[in-house]
């Protein structure tokens, strides 16, 4: 072996290996191989914020193997992703290997194709220390906030709480939207709407609505019930005649190709995918999919980007494809160039696009699962559509006065003149045709009515809406949107209700504390400025240590001040009129890791607690028809971190607990006595097991389908949304 290529993903390694001659050995680091230690701060704040990195136990074996291979190799190529994170992984590997600079090369590519890999090998560079420093600065900033602020929350609020620099700002957005919804006061407004058709004919019915009064356009709140009723009465008594027809041609240019945030938004709106799911699927498409005889191929370009640029080669390929498949009329002559969305577009040089314009979704759908196909199709259609001609429609507006009244109604219709880019990338626009009308035509009402409406409160953020808001405020960067949302949900500061993000009680409380006592941590402008400063470090325009110092010194001073100032009881306890039935002491409302609850003030001598709802009302425990097997007392239903569970009512004297489970209706084939039920592990992961456990240890990590394997007759289970597997043999099938 003479040359070693190191990437961060085994899938990526497999794809690249297929493009290189035998003298190249391609190995994976399996992600980050060195990081700040979990057990301590790992940053020397007295020595210019020097980080102390460590190799996690799980990575030591692979680190040793790579170091041995690197020492023997003639040349080592670091081929990790082209963003800051990828640059940092390469730097960490070189720090571990301690190889001479002459033996190390850094190669980057925006897509995993043979041509891109060969071009990268012909144009190697050294590791970019500016990009590394920007990543180090972000990591150290986040560590200082997390490891300094979280312990304060533990002491002054509740154990297990944590705070993050970007995550806390995301929670603030969600909390503030919830407050807007609560404060919202609906306003009443009225409209007059109806249906009409040409008099004396069987022409199609069309919609019309009240538009003007005495020649003045009516605003949303200009019509009350009295005016609406009066208008209906007078219009019905009058005669309707077409007075004016205006037709206007509208041209709509295509949307630009996807960036990270717009891909996450569109996948969320269309398919309901979370940002994390979308990025996971996009990563698979980027790193390579086995296309049968063609081998493993990278299908899209790098998916963490805020650039709107497309390469000249791709534009040319896209135009050729459009010309061959749809014709010359669908081509935007010369292609389209989109201006950069971000002032400092920094993660990559191109937007997200297919690696080959001619590789349409239909040609490879047999090699993709259903989710991969949806995301690939979305990316392919958006990129190809961006190079197509305009969508052309015609909007017709018809004014219809009610004779001898002050009222004028309006009818609006639209028709598609030319599909253009919407031939490939469809949006929600539909035709709304009007019948052939001309000035002077008499119309007959089919119906006309006054309709009452109320303004609606703003909706809670969807994941798409939150990503859009974060991007607009300059909070985070392409690589941070998905993990930020996943983290705030995982920490239970935010929950999903009907696919929308709502703050939990504990999320609202933590946000209130941070807003009051650490305002800069959750300040939108402060966080956006920090992101811009990190961009400047990446461009070599600023040093990272002074940035950290400017942040840390006032931050640490505030931490020390709040340690003395804040009183846990004032923050976490409220007096009540309730008396503890066990020791007759007053009961207080306390704040715990999962929200508020009622507790005896005589704690720890008396550990009596009761759950309360969001209104502060006591929730009586739900009894179950079961006695405790250890002490004979009633068992009751309780709620914990992972939902409901059954516990002894004699707690804390008796700590017997029992998990609740939901039957799948599938009989256990191992013991033939029990049935397969859903359970939850200590880490909160759902799995499926026999109800006779521990006598029967039959376990599945996917929901059983109820069918048997055609090969070995054991149970089939749902491995993911699009794949069914056998629990025992290698049988699988796509669904």
Helices and strands as residue ranges (DSSP letters): E 3-7, H 10-17, E 24-28, E 35-36, E 43-44, E 50-51, E 53-54, H 57-72, E 75-78, H 84-97, G 101-103, E 104-106, H 114-122, H 129-156, H 165-183, E 188-198, E 206-213, E 216-217, H 225-237, E 240-252, H 260-271, H 275-287, E 289-290, G 292-294, E 296-297, H 312-325, G 328-330, H 361-364, G 365-367, H 370-385, E 391-402, E 407-418, G 420-423, E 442-454, H 463-473, H 481-490, E 494-497, E 500-503, H 505-517, H 524-538, H 544-565, H 568-572, E 573-579, E 586-592, E 595-600, E 609-611, E 622-627, E 634-640, E 643-648, E 657-659, E 662-667, E 675-680, E 686-690, E 699-700, E 703-708, E 715-720, E 723-726, E 732-734
